[in-house]
Amino acid sequence: MGGRLIANIVCRIRRLCLLLLGVVWLSGCVFYPKVHQQQNYAQQCPMVTRQLTLDYDIISAFDCGDNADACLIIAVGAPAATFVVSGSVVVIGNTLHWLEYQGLCKKRAPADPLLAL
């Protein structure tokens, strides 16, 4: 019974360490939308919208002073909030880009086959 208890404690400590490692790893990141370097179909069809990607930067240091709550909010809140907001911008922007491509650039078959002649 003592061996199972120790194994259970070790497992919980590992989980906690992984969680803390994830928080520390993400604590310095902020996410933002960026225009994709290579715009597909740009030569064939000039479009108003551009394809977007999600990029990130690492915040080198932030000072919370003696306020542990502020550090926790910055460490967890900033990456999560910027990921959700910027990710939404990228998804909406790429959806608009795809709709513009489908509507203006993609060759469509005529509705009436006789018009194709």
N, C-alpha and C positions, 0 to 999 in steps of 0.2 A: 504494500500500500504506500509506503514511503517513496518508492521509486516512481510511482504514477504521479504523486503529488509534486515531486521535483520536476518531472517531465512536463507537467502542466504549467508550472511556474516558468520554466525555461521557454516554453512555447509562447506564453503571454509576454514575456520580456522580449522575445524576438519580434512579435507583432508590434509591440510598442516602439521598439527601435526602428523598424521599417516605417512606421507611421511618422515618427519624428524625423527620420532621414528624408522622407518625402516632403514634409513641411519645410525643412531646412533647405532642401534642393529648390523648391518652388518659391521660397520666401523672397528671393531676390529677382524674380521674373515679372515682367509686365508684357502683355501681349498687345499687338496692334495690327491693323490691316495694312497690307502693302501691295502695290500694283505688281503683278507678276512680271518677271523680266522678259519672258518670251510670250508675245501675244499671238496665239494661233489665229490664222485666217486674217491677219492684219494687212497682208499684201493683197489678198484677193477681195476683201470686202472692208471698206473703212467703216468702223463702228464707233459710236459715241462712248459706250461703256467699255471698261477694261476688266480683264480677269484679275481677281484678287487672290492673295494668299495670306495666311496668318503667320506673322513673324513675332519674334520676342527679343527683348533686351534684358540684360541683367543689371539690376540696381546694385551698385558696388557697396554702398553703405547707407544706413539710415540710423538716426539717433532717436531713441525713444526716451532717453533720460531714465528716470526711476519708475516709469509707468509700464508695468508688464502688460496691462490690457491693451495699451496702444501698440506695443510690439506685436502682440498676438493678432490684432486687427490688421496691421500692416503686413505681417508675415502670411496670413491666410486670406485676408479679405482682398488685398490688392491683386494678387494673381488670379483669384477666382472671379472677381468683378471684371477685370480687364479681359479675361478669357471669354466670359459670357457675352459681354458687350461687343468686343472686337470679332468674336466668332460669329455673332449674329449679323454684324455688318458684312462680313465676308460671305456668308451664306446668301443673304439678300442680294448683295452686289453680283455674285456669280449667277444667281437665278435670273436677275435682270439681263446680265450679259448673254446668258444662254437663250433667253426669250428674244432678245434683239437679233441674235444670230439666226434663230429659227425663223423669225419673221422677215428679215431683210436679206440674208445672205444665202441661205440654203436653197438650192434648186428644188422646186416643187413640181410635181406632175400636174398637168392641167386637169381641171375638173371634168371637162368634156374631151373625150379622146379624139373627136373630129377637129377640135381646135389645134391639136398637135400636128395635123397634116398641113 
